[in-house]
Amino acid sequence: MYPRRKEEMKKLLYLFIAGIFIISVSCSGGSDPQSQLNKIDKLKGKDFPITAEQMQSIDNFTAEGKGLLEQGKEKEASEALAKAIDILNLALDADIFNKAD
């Protein structure tokens, strides 16, 4: 009986993490680029594991966003920065899930 309960709890946790991810994705695209840059810095300051590939993608999207922002393309900059935030949130959610096991 106990293993079945554990599997049910895992399913609930997966659904919870997926919900958080969906909410964060929908919220991260609506901010202004400066707020998004601040959020990226804040998330990078947290202590959670992240792969080198994820960090490279984050750095690339952040650089792209800053470049577009300098060109006055706020919408495109916001989209690029939102992708960086999504990767950071995904890594953070995975860390929280792994700690829950």
N, C-alpha and C positions, 0 to 999 in steps of 0.2 A: 504494500500500500504506500509506503514512504517514497519509493522511487517515482511512482506516478505523480505524487504531490510535488516532488522536486521538478519534474518535467513541466507541470502546469505553471509553477512559479517562474521557470525559465521563459516559457511562452509569454507570460504576463510582462516579464522584464523586457523581452524583445519588443513587444508592442509599445511599452512605455518609452523605450529608447527611440524607436521609430517615430513615435509621436513627437518627442522632443526634437528630433532631427527635422521633421517636416515643419514644425513651428519655427525653428531657428532658420531654416532655409527661406521660409516665407517672410520672416521678419528682417533678415539680413539684407534683402534687396531694396528695402524701402528707405534706408537711412541716407543721409548725405555722406559724400565721400570722406569728409574729415572725421565724422563720427565713426565711420567704418575703419579708418586708419587707427583711431584710438582703440576701437574694439580689437583689432588685430594685435596691437601692442599689448593690450591687457591679456588676451588669450595666450600670446607667446610668453608672457611672464609667469603663467601658471606652470606648475611642475607636473607634466604628464608626458608619457612616452610618445614619440612621433618618429616616423621613419624618415630617412634621408630623402627619399623620393617625395614624400608629402611636404617636407620642408622646402625642397627645391620648387615644387609647384606653388607653394604659398609665396615664396620669394618672387617667383616669376609673375604671378598674378598681382602681387603688391606693386612690383616695379611697373608693370603694364598700367595698373590703375593710376599710379603717381604720374606716369608719362601722359596719360590721357587727361588727367586733371590739369596738368600744366598747359595742355593744348586747349583747355576750356571745354572739353567734352565730358561733362559731369555724369551724364547718363551712362555712357560707356565705361567711365572710370568706376562708377558705382557697381556695374555688373561684374567687372573684373575683381574688384575688392570683395564682392559678395561671394565669389568663387573661393577666394582665399579663406574667408570666414567659414564657409561651409566645410572646407577641409579641416580646419582647426576644430570646429564643433564635432565633426565626425570622429576625429582622433580623441577628443575629450570624452565623448560619449562611449567610445570603445574602452577607454581607460576606466571609466565609471563601471561599465558592465563587467570588465575583468576583475575589478576589485570586489564586485558583488558575489562572484563565485567563491 
